[in-house]
């Protein structure tokens, strides 16, 4: 394994990983075996931004660059169940794109554990990585100007939940009443990197 390390200001380091799996596994390793110089790890799709208390020695940088890590272990990690009404506007289109029936789309979405790979786009929005790619679909060719809060969508390899009303181009398959962002809680975001998510259906289909 050979990662690219880029200095990010006076107290930061950006680690460019080989792919998403490498980024997930490296973050999991740093959670289990933290380096004393690292104060915070901010994950991306295939990067880790490290906020440092002090500079890293050449040997420590080499360790990060070449450390061989296995796939991230999910056993024992916190799991959150989220109830979804699978009556989204794009459910039929997702079924057509994937070659599945609408019921099979719901079964594929609820029948796997999703991992919050990283957060972004909007406060409380987590990019969820699944156990398989049967639901991999493109974004809509024409984004919506208004997506309701709680909408559950798919785009590329990700699933996500819109924490608030706003524009968006993901394929919408359902909606949840779960609160994703609450400033009265610590942390305010329900979905944190590394968290496991299982969706359950409240639909009568």
Backbone as a printed PyTorch tensor [residue, N CA C, xyz], in Angstrom:
tensor([[[  0.8500,  -1.1870,   0.0000],
         [  0.0000,   0.0000,   0.0000],
         [  0.8880,   1.2400,   0.0000]],

        [[  0.5870,   2.1760,  -0.8870],
         [  1.3930,   3.3910,  -0.9780],
         [  0.4580,   4.5870,  -1.1410]],

        [[  0.2730,   5.3490,  -0.0730],
         [ -0.6380,   6.4830,  -0.0810],
         [  0.1470,   7.7750,  -0.3030]],

        [[ -0.5700,   8.7860,  -0.7330],
         [  0.0530,  10.0900,  -0.9540],
         [ -0.2470,  10.9900,   0.2270]],

        [[  0.7720,  11.6360,   0.7860],
         [  0.6010,  12.5350,   1.9180],
         [  0.8520,  13.9740,   1.4780]],

        [[ -0.1000,  14.8400,   1.7960],
         [ -0.0020,  16.2510,   1.4180],
         [ -0.1550,  17.1160,   2.6600]],

        [[  0.8190,  17.9930,   2.9060],
         [  0.7020,  18.9180,   4.0260],
         [ -0.4990,  19.8230,   3.8000]],

        [[ -1.2570,  20.0600,   4.8750],
         [ -2.4970,  20.8210,   4.7860],
         [ -2.4380,  21.9220,   5.8330]],

        [[ -1.7420,  23.0020,   5.5170],
         [ -1.5510,  24.0790,   6.4770],
         [ -0.5290,  23.6890,   7.5280]],

        [[ -0.3760,  24.5260,   8.5610],
         [  0.6480,  24.2790,   9.5780],
         [  0.3280,  23.1270,  10.5200]],

        [[ -0.9150,  22.6900,  10.5900],
         [ -1.2770,  21.6490,  11.5580],
         [ -2.1960,  20.6000,  10.9510]],

        [[ -1.9790,  20.2850,   9.6830],
         [ -2.8380,  19.3060,   9.0400],
         [ -2.0860,  18.4800,   8.0150]],

        [[ -2.6300,  17.3000,   7.7330],
         [ -2.0470,  16.4030,   6.7430],
         [ -3.1870,  15.6920,   6.0270]],

        [[ -3.1700,  15.7420,   4.7080],
         [ -4.1820,  15.0540,   3.9120],
         [ -3.5860,  13.7490,   3.3950]],

        [[ -4.2380,  12.6400,   3.7440],
         [ -3.7870,  11.3230,   3.3030],
         [ -4.6940,  10.8830,   2.1600]],

        [[ -4.1330,  10.7610,   0.9620],
         [ -4.8790,  10.2680,  -0.1900],
         [ -4.7200,   8.7540,  -0.2340]],

        [[ -5.8350,   8.0400,  -0.0490],
         [ -5.8150,   6.5800,   0.0080],
         [ -6.0370,   5.9840,  -1.3790]],

        [[ -5.8340,   4.6850,  -1.4760],
         [ -5.9700,   4.0100,  -2.7620],
         [ -7.4100,   4.0260,  -3.2530]],

        [[ -8.3640,   3.8470,  -2.3380],
         [ -9.7790,   3.8000,  -2.6960],
         [-10.6010,   3.9350,  -1.4170]],

        [[-11.9170,   3.8160,  -1.5500],
         [-12.8010,   3.9590,  -0.3990],
         [-12.5080,   2.9020,   0.6570]],

        [[-12.3070,   1.6510,   0.2300],
         [-12.0610,   0.5760,   1.1890],
         [-10.7930,   0.8460,   2.0000]],

        [[ -9.7670,   1.3450,   1.3370],
         [ -8.5220,   1.6630,   2.0450],
         [ -8.7430,   2.8020,   3.0340]],

        [[ -9.5230,   3.8180,   2.6370],
         [ -9.7970,   4.9440,   3.5360],
         [-10.5840,   4.4820,   4.7630]],

        [[-11.5820,   3.6160,   4.5520],
         [-12.3710,   3.1030,   5.6720],
         [-11.5010,   2.2730,   6.6180]],

        [[-10.6550,   1.4310,   6.0450],
         [ -9.8270,   0.5550,   6.8670],
         [ -8.7680,   1.3450,   7.6330]],

        [[ -8.1670,   2.3400,   6.9920],
         [ -7.1580,   3.1420,   7.6710],
         [ -7.7880,   3.9560,   8.7930]],

        [[ -8.9720,   4.5180,   8.5540],
         [ -9.6350,   5.2730,   9.6170],
         [ -9.9580,   4.3640,  10.7910]],

        [[-10.4410,   3.1370,  10.4970],
         [-10.7500,   2.1960,  11.5660],
         [ -9.4980,   1.8420,  12.3630]],

        [[ -8.3650,   1.6720,  11.6760],
         [ -7.1160,   1.3630,  12.3700],
         [ -6.6860,   2.5230,  13.2650]],

        [[ -6.8320,   3.7450,  12.7790],
         [ -6.4360,   4.9110,  13.5820],
         [ -7.3780,   5.1100,  14.7690]],

        [[ -8.6330,   4.6800,  14.6340],
         [ -9.5510,   4.7220,  15.7750],
         [ -9.1210,   3.7150,  16.8410]],

        [[ -8.7120,   2.5240,  16.3850],
         [ -8.3240,   1.4670,  17.3140],
         [ -6.9480,   1.7120,  17.9150]],

        [[ -6.0370,   2.2220,  17.1020],
         [ -4.6610,   2.4430,  17.5310],
         [ -4.2590,   3.8810,  17.1830]],

        [[ -4.7830,   4.8460,  17.9290],
         [ -4.5480,   6.2530,  17.5860],
         [ -3.0810,   6.6500,  17.7360]],

        [[ -2.6420,   7.5200,  16.8480],
         [ -1.3060,   8.0940,  16.9590],
         [ -1.3860,   9.3340,  17.8370]],

        [[ -0.4370,   9.5370,  18.7420],
         [ -0.5370,  10.6400,  19.7020],
         [ -0.5640,  12.0220,  19.0530]],

        [[ -0.0080,  12.1520,  17.8580],
         [  0.0290,  13.4710,  17.2090],
         [ -1.3090,  13.8440,  16.5710]],

        [[ -2.2050,  12.8830,  16.3740],
         [ -3.4590,  13.1340,  15.6600],
         [ -4.5560,  13.5340,  16.6450]],

        [[ -5.1020,  14.7240,  16.4770],
         [ -6.1890,  15.2080,  17.3290],
         [ -7.5670,  14.9440,  16.7350]],

        [[ -7.6470,  14.8660,  15.4100],
         [ -8.9420,  14.6410,  14.7640],
         [ -8.7130,  14.0210,  13.3940]],

        [[ -9.6240,  13.1100,  13.0140],
         [ -9.6020,  12.5080,  11.6850],
         [-10.9060,  12.8690,  10.9810]],

        [[-10.7900,  13.5150,   9.8210],
         [-11.9670,  13.8960,   9.0360],
         [-11.9490,  13.0770,   7.7470]],

        [[-12.8330,  12.0620,   7.6300],
         [-12.7970,  11.1880,   6.4580],
         [-13.4990,  11.7680,   5.2450]],

        [[-13.0300,  11.3480,   4.0740],
         [-13.6700,  11.6580,   2.8090],
         [-13.8800,  10.3690,   2.0350]],

        [[-14.2410,  10.4820,   0.7590],
         [-14.5180,   9.2910,  -0.0420],
         [-13.2820,   8.4130,  -0.1870]],

        [[-12.1130,   9.0280,  -0.3630],
         [-10.8760,   8.2450,  -0.3730],
         [ -9.7070,   9.0360,   0.2150]],

        [[-10.0420,   9.9030,   1.1560],
         [ -9.0260,  10.6840,   1.8470],
         [ -9.3030,  10.7170,   3.3450]],

        [[ -8.2540,  11.0090,   4.0960],
         [ -8.3710,  11.3040,   5.5160],
         [ -7.6290,  12.6010,   5.7730]],

        [[ -8.3230,  13.5830,   6.3460],
         [ -7.6790,  14.8160,   6.7480],
         [ -7.3480,  14.7050,   8.2250]],

        [[ -6.0770,  14.7880,   8.5460],
         [ -5.6230,  14.6440,   9.9290],
         [ -5.2990,  16.0130,  10.5070]],

        [[ -5.9500,  16.3510,  11.6230],
         [ -5.5920,  17.5720,  12.3560],
         [ -4.5880,  17.1740,  13.4320]],

        [[ -3.4260,  17.8160,  13.4030],
         [ -2.2930,  17.3890,  14.2140],
         [ -1.9840,  18.3590,  15.3370]],

        [[ -1.4930,  17.8170,  16.4430],
         [ -1.0060,  18.6580,  17.5470],
         [  0.4460,  19.0390,  17.3310]],

        [[  1.1530,  18.2480,  16.5360],
         [  2.5500,  18.5160,  16.2130],
         [  2.8790,  17.8320,  14.8990]],

        [[  3.9860,  18.2170,  14.3000],
         [  4.3780,  17.6250,  13.0340],
         [  4.7180,  16.1540,  13.1730]],

        [[  4.5740,  15.4240,  12.0880],
         [  4.8950,  14.0070,  12.0870],
         [  6.3460,  13.7950,  11.6580]],

        [[  7.0100,  12.8950,  12.3360],
         [  8.3800,  12.5580,  11.9860],
         [  8.3980,  11.8360,  10.6410]],

        [[  9.5540,  11.8050,   9.9640],
         [  9.6370,  11.0620,   8.6950],
         [  9.2220,   9.5990,   8.8490]],

        [[  9.5740,   8.9590,   9.9470],
         [  9.2110,   7.5550,  10.1380],
         [  7.6970,   7.3960,  10.3170]],

        [[  7.0600,   8.3590,  11.0020],
         [  5.6140,   8.2920,  11.1950],
         [  4.8920,   8.5200,   9.8580]],

        [[  5.3940,   9.4360,   9.0480],
         [  4.7990,   9.6760,   7.7380],
         [  4.9090,   8.4300,   6.8640]],

        [[  6.0540,   7.7690,   6.9400],
         [  6.2460,   6.5590,   6.1620],
         [  5.3040,   5.4540,   6.6430]],

        [[  5.0560,   5.4140,   7.9430],
         [  4.1250,   4.4390,   8.4970],
         [  2.7280,   4.6490,   7.9300]],

        [[  2.2780,   5.8950,   7.8790],
         [  0.9600,   6.1870,   7.3180],
         [  0.9110,   5.8830,   5.8280]],

        [[  1.9990,   6.1470,   5.1400],
         [  2.0290,   5.9560,   3.6940],
         [  1.9430,   4.4810,   3.3060]],

        [[  2.5540,   3.6130,   4.0780],
         [  2.6980,   2.2200,   3.6580],
         [  1.9650,   1.2180,   4.5370]],

        [[  1.2900,   1.6720,   5.5910],
         [  0.6460,   0.7500,   6.5160],
         [ -0.3550,  -0.1460,   5.7880]],

        [[ -0.1880,  -1.4550,   5.9260],
         [ -1.0870,  -2.4140,   5.2900],
         [ -2.2560,  -2.6910,   6.2290]],

        [[ -3.4550,  -2.3500,   5.8070],
         [ -4.6410,  -2.5250,   6.6500],
         [ -5.6220,  -3.4370,   5.9330]],

        [[ -6.3820,  -4.1870,   6.7240],
         [ -7.4150,  -5.0560,   6.1870],
         [ -8.7120,  -4.2710,   6.0820]],

        [[ -9.7100,  -4.8760,   5.4560],
         [-11.0250,  -4.2420,   5.3580],
         [-11.5360,  -3.9000,   6.7450]],

        [[-12.2160,  -2.7720,   6.8600],
         [-12.6920,  -2.3000,   8.1590],
         [-13.6040,  -3.3360,   8.8080]],

        [[-13.3400,  -3.6200,  10.0610],
         [-14.1570,  -4.5770,  10.8130],
         [-15.3960,  -3.8700,  11.3450]],

        [[-16.5840,  -4.4370,  11.0600],
         [-17.8310,  -3.7870,  11.4730],
         [-18.4410,  -4.4270,  12.7070]],

        [[-18.0040,  -5.6440,  13.0690],
         [-18.5910,  -6.3250,  14.2080],
         [-18.3880,  -5.5260,  15.4880]],

        [[-19.4710,  -5.3290,  16.2290],
         [-19.3690,  -4.6350,  17.5010],
         [-19.5140,  -3.1270,  17.4040]],

        [[-19.5400,  -2.5760,  16.1830],
         [-19.7150,  -1.1430,  16.0450],
         [-21.1850,  -0.7800,  16.2760]],

        [[-21.3900,   0.4620,  16.6730],
         [-22.7500,   0.9270,  16.9800],
         [-23.6310,   0.8560,  15.7390]],

        [[-24.8480,   0.3570,  15.9200],
         [-25.7870,   0.2230,  14.8110],
         [-27.0720,   0.9660,  15.1400]],

        [[-27.5460,   1.7580,  14.1870],
         [-28.7800,   2.5160,  14.3260],
         [-29.7940,   1.9960,  13.3180]],

        [[-31.0110,   1.7540,  13.7630],
         [-32.0840,   1.3470,  12.8590],
         [-32.9200,   2.5730,  12.4850]],

        [[-33.2040,   2.6950,  11.2020],
         [-33.9690,   3.8340,  10.7030],
         [-35.1720,   3.3130,   9.9270]],

        [[-36.3740,   3.6930,  10.3560],
         [-37.6000,   3.2630,   9.6980],
         [-37.8840,   4.1460,   8.4850]],

        [[-38.2700,   3.4940,   7.4000],
         [-38.4840,   4.2040,   6.1310],
         [-39.8090,   3.7790,   5.5200]],

        [[-40.5570,   4.7610,   5.0370],
         [-41.7290,   4.5130,   4.2120],
         [-41.2460,   4.5060,   2.7570]],

        [[-41.1980,   3.3330,   2.1600],
         [-40.6440,   3.2070,   0.8090],
         [-41.7010,   3.5110,  -0.2490]],

        [[-42.0040,   4.7800,  -0.3770],
         [-42.9430,   5.2390,  -1.4040],
         [-42.3490,   6.4440,  -2.1330]],

        [[-41.0280,   6.4050,  -2.3250],
         [-40.3340,   7.5200,  -2.9550],
         [-40.6930,   7.7010,  -4.4180]],

        [[-40.5300,   8.9370,  -4.8820],
         [-40.9240,   9.2930,  -6.2500],
         [-40.1260,   8.5470,  -7.3110]],

        [[-38.9280,   8.1120,  -6.9760],
         [-38.0630,   7.4860,  -7.9800],
         [-37.9300,   5.9760,  -7.7910]],

        [[-38.7570,   5.3920,  -6.9440],
         [-38.6220,   3.9580,  -6.6720],
         [-38.7880,   3.1360,  -7.9480]],

        [[-39.7760,   3.4680,  -8.7670],
         [-40.0060,   2.7170,  -9.9970],
         [-38.8280,   2.8790, -10.9570]],

        [[-38.2610,   4.0830, -11.0330],
         [-37.1230,   4.3180, -11.9220],
         [-35.8940,   3.5530, -11.4370]],

        [[-35.6770,   3.5210, -10.1220],
         [-34.5570,   2.7530,  -9.5710],
         [-34.7310,   1.2750,  -9.8960]],

        [[-35.9520,   0.7910,  -9.7900],
         [-36.2260,  -0.6060, -10.1300],
         [-35.8660,  -0.8860, -11.5850]],

        [[-36.2400,   0.0300, -12.4720],
         [-35.9370,  -0.1520, -13.8950],
         [-34.4340,  -0.1020, -14.1480]],

        [[-33.7430,   0.8270, -13.4970],
         [-32.2990,   0.9770, -13.6970],
         [-31.5120,  -0.2220, -13.1820]],

        [[-31.9990,  -0.8550, -12.1290],
         [-31.2720,  -1.9680, -11.5180],
         [-31.7330,  -3.3340, -12.0110]],

        [[-32.8460,  -3.3700, -12.7350],
         [-33.3850,  -4.6380, -13.1890],
         [-34.1110,  -5.3980, -12.0960]],

        [[-34.4590,  -4.7140, -11.0270],
         [-35.1800,  -5.3180,  -9.9150],
         [-36.6280,  -4.8350,  -9.9250]],

        [[-37.4860,  -5.5280,  -9.2060],
         [-38.8330,  -5.0240,  -8.9780],
         [-38.7750,  -4.0090,  -7.8450]],

        [[-39.7960,  -3.1470,  -7.6970],
         [-39.8030,  -2.2120,  -6.5660],
         [-39.6540,  -2.9200,  -5.2210]],

        [[-40.3280,  -4.0620,  -5.0550],
         [-40.2040,  -4.8120,  -3.7950],
         [-38.7720,  -5.2960,  -3.5870]],

        [[-38.1200,  -5.7180,  -4.6630],
         [-36.7370,  -6.1930,  -4.5650],
         [-35.7780,  -5.0550,  -4.2460]],

        [[-36.0850,  -3.8420,  -4.7340],
         [-35.2750,  -2.6720,  -4.3670],
         [-35.3510,  -2.4500,  -2.8610]],

        [[-36.5660,  -2.5000,  -2.3110],
         [-36.7470,  -2.3190,  -0.8660],
         [-36.0160,  -3.4160,  -0.1040]],

        [[-36.1170,  -4.6540,  -0.5800],
         [-35.4430,  -5.7660,   0.0870],
         [-33.9250,  -5.5980,   0.0410]],

        [[-33.4040,  -5.1080,  -1.0800],
         [-31.9610,  -4.9020,  -1.1990],
         [-31.4820,  -3.7710,  -0.2890]],

        [[-32.3440,  -2.7600,  -0.1030],
         [-31.9650,  -1.6170,   0.7360],
         [-32.0180,  -1.9770,   2.2120]],

        [[-33.0370,  -2.7390,   2.6030],
         [-33.1910,  -3.1170,   4.0180],
         [-32.3890,  -4.3690,   4.3830]],

        [[-31.9610,  -5.1070,   3.3920],
         [-31.3180,  -6.3880,   3.6550],
         [-29.8170,  -6.3320,   3.8090]],

        [[-29.2680,  -5.1650,   4.0230],
         [-27.8230,  -5.0270,   4.2140],
         [-27.5460,  -3.9720,   5.2760]],

        [[-26.3610,  -4.0330,   5.8380],
         [-25.9150,  -3.0180,   6.7940],
         [-25.1140,  -1.9710,   6.0290]],

        [[-25.4440,  -0.7180,   6.2590],
         [-24.7620,   0.4010,   5.6170],
         [-23.7880,   1.0350,   6.6150]],

        [[-22.6750,   1.5240,   6.1190],
         [-21.6720,   2.1890,   6.9520],
         [-21.5800,   3.6610,   6.5690]],

        [[-21.5780,   4.5410,   7.5640],
         [-21.3700,   5.9680,   7.2860],
         [-19.8930,   6.1510,   6.9650]],

        [[-19.5890,   6.3470,   5.6850],
         [-18.2030,   6.4970,   5.2560],
         [-17.6610,   7.8830,   5.6170]],

        [[-18.4770,   8.9120,   5.3650],
         [-18.0880,  10.2840,   5.6920],
         [-19.3370,  11.1470,   5.6400]],

        [[-19.2100,  12.3860,   6.0590],
         [-20.3400,  13.3180,   6.0850],
         [-20.0020,  14.5480,   5.2480]],

        [[-21.0400,  15.1600,   4.6990],
         [-20.8200,  16.3470,   3.8860],
         [-22.1040,  16.7880,   3.2340]],

        [[-21.9900,  17.7030,   2.2710],
         [-23.1030,  18.2450,   1.4860],
         [-23.9740,  19.1670,   2.3210]],

        [[-24.4440,  18.6950,   3.4700],
         [-25.2720,  19.4980,   4.3770],
         [-25.0690,  18.9690,   5.7900]],

        [[-25.2510,  19.8110,   6.8170],
         [-25.1020,  19.3340,   8.1940],
         [-26.0070,  18.1340,   8.4690]],

        [[-25.4190,  17.0320,   8.9200],
         [-26.1810,  15.8450,   9.2390],
         [-26.3270,  14.8580,   8.1010]],

        [[-25.7760,  15.1750,   6.9220],
         [-25.9030,  14.2870,   5.7690],
         [-24.7310,  13.3140,   5.7530]],

        [[-25.0310,  12.0100,   5.8660],
         [-23.9970,  10.9860,   5.8270],
         [-24.0240,  10.2220,   4.5240]],

        [[-22.8450,   9.9460,   3.9790],
         [-22.7180,   9.1200,   2.7840],
         [-22.5930,   7.6700,   3.2420]],

        [[-23.6110,   6.8580,   2.9490],
         [-23.6910,   5.4980,   3.4460],
         [-23.2240,   4.5180,   2.3780]],

        [[-22.2580,   3.6800,   2.7630],
         [-21.6760,   2.6930,   1.8590],
         [-22.2280,   1.3220,   2.2130]],

        [[-22.8070,   0.6320,   1.2180],
         [-23.4510,  -0.6500,   1.4700],
         [-22.5220,  -1.8390,   1.3160]],

        [[-23.0850,  -3.0150,   1.4890],
         [-22.3220,  -4.2610,   1.4090],
         [-22.2620,  -4.8130,  -0.0100]],

        [[-23.0660,  -4.2740,  -0.9180],
         [-23.0380,  -4.7020,  -2.3130],
         [-23.4790,  -3.5360,  -3.1870]],

        [[-23.3590,  -3.7180,  -4.5070],
         [-23.6480,  -2.6330,  -5.4450],
         [-24.8930,  -2.8830,  -6.2850]],

        [[-25.8180,  -3.7020,  -5.8010],
         [-27.0200,  -3.9820,  -6.5900],
         [-27.9090,  -2.7500,  -6.7500]],

        [[-27.7330,  -1.7640,  -5.8890],
         [-28.5560,  -0.5490,  -5.9630],
         [-27.7700,   0.6410,  -6.5020]],

        [[-26.6870,   0.3830,  -7.1940],
         [-25.8890,   1.4800,  -7.7420],
         [-26.6150,   2.0900,  -8.9440]],

        [[-26.9670,   3.3650,  -8.8250],
         [-27.7030,   4.0670,  -9.8800],
         [-27.1250,   5.4700, -10.0360]],

        [[-27.2690,   6.0740, -11.2100],
         [-26.7720,   7.4450, -11.3990],
         [-27.6670,   8.4700, -10.7250]],

        [[-27.1280,   9.6430, -10.5190],
         [-27.9590,  10.7530, -10.0640],
         [-28.9760,  11.1040, -11.1460]],

        [[-30.0200,  11.7940, -10.7530],
         [-31.0200,  12.2440, -11.7160],
         [-30.3910,  13.2120, -12.7110]],

        [[-30.8360,  13.1270, -13.9560],
         [-30.3100,  14.0280, -14.9800],
         [-30.7450,  15.4640, -14.7210]],

        [[-31.8940,  15.6220, -14.0460],
         [-32.4000,  16.9500, -13.7110],
         [-32.6710,  17.0060, -12.2020]],

        [[-31.8050,  17.6660, -11.4170],
         [-32.0050,  17.7220,  -9.9590],
         [-33.2950,  18.4490,  -9.5960]],

        [[-33.8300,  18.1030,  -8.4440],
         [-35.0060,  18.7860,  -7.9140],
         [-34.5660,  20.0420,  -7.1720]],

        [[-35.3940,  21.0610,  -7.2300],
         [-35.0890,  22.2900,  -6.4970],
         [-35.4700,  22.1860,  -5.0290]],

        [[-36.3730,  21.2220,  -4.7090],
         [-36.8170,  21.0620,  -3.3330],
         [-37.0280,  19.5870,  -3.0100]],

        [[-36.2000,  19.0710,  -2.1280],
         [-36.3300,  17.6890,  -1.6490],
         [-36.7700,  17.7480,  -0.1940]],

        [[-37.8410,  17.0570,   0.1880],
         [-38.3230,  17.1160,   1.5740],
         [-37.3140,  16.5390,   2.5630]],

        [[-37.3140,  17.0710,   3.7690],
         [-36.4690,  16.5360,   4.8370],
         [-36.8480,  15.0880,   5.1090]],

        [[-35.8600,  14.2620,   5.3620],
         [-36.0960,  12.8570,   5.6480],
         [-36.1250,  11.9680,   4.4210]],

        [[-35.9880,  12.5590,   3.2330],
         [-35.9990,  11.7570,   2.0110],
         [-34.7810,  10.8500,   1.9650]],

        [[-35.0080,   9.5920,   1.6240],
         [-33.9410,   8.5990,   1.5220],
         [-33.6430,   8.3880,   0.0480]],

        [[-32.3870,   8.5490,  -0.3210],
         [-32.0410,   8.4930,  -1.7300],
         [-30.8520,   7.6100,  -2.0360]],

        [[-30.6390,   7.3890,  -3.3330],
         [-29.5140,   6.6280,  -3.8530],
         [-28.8300,   7.4440,  -4.9370]],

        [[-27.5140,   7.3580,  -5.0050],
         [-26.7450,   7.9940,  -6.0630],
         [-25.3880,   7.3200,  -6.1340]],

        [[-25.0490,   6.8230,  -7.3200],
         [-23.8020,   6.0930,  -7.5160],
         [-23.7680,   4.9190,  -6.5260]],

        [[-22.7210,   4.8080,  -5.7160],
         [-22.6290,   3.6930,  -4.7680],
         [-23.2000,   4.0320,  -3.3960]],

        [[-23.7820,   5.2150,  -3.2450],
         [-24.1700,   5.7030,  -1.9280],
         [-25.6740,   5.6600,  -1.6970]],

        [[-26.0360,   5.5970,  -0.4150],
         [-27.3830,   5.9310,   0.0220],
         [-27.2480,   7.0790,   1.0130]],

        [[-28.2770,   7.8990,   1.1110],
         [-28.2090,   9.0410,   2.0180],
         [-29.5950,   9.5100,   2.4030]],

        [[-29.6560,  10.3180,   3.4600],
         [-30.9200,  10.8600,   3.9590],
         [-30.7890,  12.3800,   4.0350]],

        [[-31.7010,  13.0820,   3.4030],
         [-31.6710,  14.5450,   3.4330],
         [-32.1070,  15.0210,   4.8200]],

        [[-31.2390,  15.7100,   5.5640],
         [-31.5970,  16.1190,   6.9190],
         [-32.5230,  17.3270,   6.9730]],

        [[-32.6010,  18.0500,   5.8770],
         [-33.4570,  19.2410,   5.8390],
         [-33.9410,  19.4510,   4.4050]],

        [[-34.9170,  20.3230,   4.2510],
         [-35.4280,  20.6460,   2.9240],
         [-34.3440,  21.3540,   2.1200]],

        [[-34.1880,  20.9670,   0.8580],
         [-33.1950,  21.6160,   0.0210],
         [-33.1480,  20.9850,  -1.3510]],

        [[-32.3330,  21.5160,  -2.2430],
         [-32.2130,  20.9430,  -3.5800],
         [-31.4330,  19.6380,  -3.5430]],

        [[-31.6120,  18.8080,  -4.5690],
         [-30.8690,  17.5580,  -4.6130],
         [-31.1640,  16.7600,  -5.8640]],

        [[-30.1950,  15.9390,  -6.2540],
         [-30.3390,  15.1650,  -7.4750],
         [-30.2910,  13.6700,  -7.2770]],

        [[-30.4690,  13.2050,  -6.0360],
         [-30.4280,  11.7660,  -5.7900],
         [-31.7660,  11.1210,  -6.1370]],

        [[-31.7260,   9.8280,  -6.4050],
         [-32.9440,   9.0730,  -6.7070],
         [-33.6480,   8.7570,  -5.3900]],

        [[-34.8710,   9.2560,  -5.2220],
         [-35.5800,   9.1370,  -3.9510],
         [-36.4120,   7.8600,  -3.9120]],

        [[-36.1450,   7.0060,  -2.9010],
         [-36.8840,   5.7420,  -2.7980],
         [-37.7940,   5.6930,  -1.5750]],

        [[-37.6720,   6.6490,  -0.6690],
         [-38.5210,   6.6200,   0.5190],
         [-38.3110,   7.8390,   1.3890]],

        [[-38.8920,   7.7600,   2.5880],
         [-38.7940,   8.9030,   3.5120],
         [-38.8730,   8.3890,   4.9510]],

        [[-38.1030,   9.0130,   5.8250],
         [-38.1080,   8.6450,   7.2320],
         [-38.5100,   9.8460,   8.0890]],

        [[-39.0640,   9.5580,   9.2600],
         [-39.3980,  10.6100,  10.2170],
         [-38.2480,  10.8520,  11.2010]],

        [[-37.1680,  10.0790,  11.0640],
         [-36.0230,  10.1950,  11.9690],
         [-35.3820,  11.5750,  11.8480]],

        [[-35.0200,  12.1660,  12.9860],
         [-34.3270,  13.4470,  12.9820],
         [-32.8370,  13.2040,  12.7840]],

        [[-32.2790,  13.8130,  11.7570],
         [-30.8680,  13.6050,  11.4280],
         [-29.9630,  14.6730,  12.0130]],

        [[-30.5210,  15.8600,  12.3060],
         [-29.7070,  16.9820,  12.7800],
         [-30.4850,  17.7050,  13.8640]],

        [[-29.9170,  17.7580,  15.0750],
         [-30.5850,  18.3710,  16.2220],
         [-29.5450,  19.1190,  17.0400]],

        [[-29.6110,  20.4420,  17.0040],
         [-28.6200,  21.2610,  17.6950],
         [-28.6970,  21.1320,  19.2160]],

        [[-29.7810,  20.5640,  19.7240],
         [-29.9070,  20.3730,  21.1700],
         [-29.2090,  19.1020,  21.6500]],

        [[-28.6680,  18.3200,  20.7110],
         [-27.9720,  17.0910,  21.0750],
         [-26.4680,  17.2270,  20.8320]],

        [[-25.6990,  16.3910,  21.5040],
         [-24.2490,  16.3590,  21.3260],
         [-23.8150,  14.9380,  21.0130]],

        [[-23.2850,  14.7030,  19.7970],
         [-23.1900,  15.6440,  18.6850],
         [-24.5520,  15.8590,  18.0340]],

        [[-24.7130,  16.9690,  17.3150],
         [-26.0190,  17.2510,  16.7130],
         [-26.3900,  16.3090,  15.5720]],

        [[-25.4060,  15.7000,  14.9270],
         [-25.6680,  14.8030,  13.8050],
         [-25.8750,  13.3730,  14.2950]],

        [[-26.9700,  12.7490,  13.8730],
         [-27.2150,  11.3580,  14.2250],
         [-26.1830,  10.4440,  13.5770]],

        [[-25.8660,  10.7250,  12.3090],
         [-24.9610,   9.8630,  11.5570],
         [-23.5260,  10.3800,  11.6630]],

        [[-22.6620,   9.5550,  12.2320],
         [-21.2550,   9.8710,  12.3980],
         [-20.4230,   8.8530,  11.6090]],

        [[-19.2580,   9.2670,  11.0760],
         [-18.4120,   8.3230,  10.3400],
         [-18.1220,   7.0690,  11.1550]],

        [[-18.2900,   5.9170,  10.5090],
         [-18.0660,   4.6310,  11.1660],
         [-19.3210,   3.9930,  11.7210]],

        [[-20.3880,   4.7840,  11.8820],
         [-21.6460,   4.2510,  12.4020],
         [-22.2650,   3.2740,  11.4070]],

        [[-22.8960,   2.2190,  11.9230],
         [-23.6010,   1.2520,  11.0980],
         [-25.0930,   1.5920,  11.0800]],

        [[-25.7200,   1.4380,   9.9230],
         [-27.1400,   1.7780,   9.7590],
         [-27.8560,   0.5950,   9.1080]],

        [[-29.0100,   0.2360,   9.6740],
         [-29.8930,  -0.7390,   9.0380],
         [-31.2540,  -0.0840,   8.8570]],

        [[-31.7600,  -0.1360,   7.6260],
         [-33.0710,   0.4280,   7.3160],
         [-34.1440,  -0.6390,   7.4940]],

        [[-35.2810,  -0.2310,   8.0300],
         [-36.4380,  -1.1150,   8.1470],
         [-37.6320,  -0.4560,   7.4670]],

        [[-38.5100,  -1.2670,   6.9060],
         [-39.6210,  -0.7460,   6.1300],
         [-40.8820,  -0.6140,   6.9650]],

        [[-41.5440,   0.5180,   6.8080],
         [-42.8590,   0.7300,   7.4160],
         [-43.9410,   0.7050,   6.3470]],

        [[-43.5530,   0.3980,   5.1010],
         [-44.4940,   0.4090,   3.9920],
         [-45.3810,  -0.8220,   4.0470]],

        [[-46.5540,  -0.7170,   3.4380],
         [-47.4920,  -1.8370,   3.3740],
         [-47.3630,  -2.5970,   2.0650]],

        [[-46.3470,  -2.2850,   1.2900],
         [-46.1840,  -2.9200,  -0.0320],
         [-45.7850,  -4.3810,   0.1350]]])
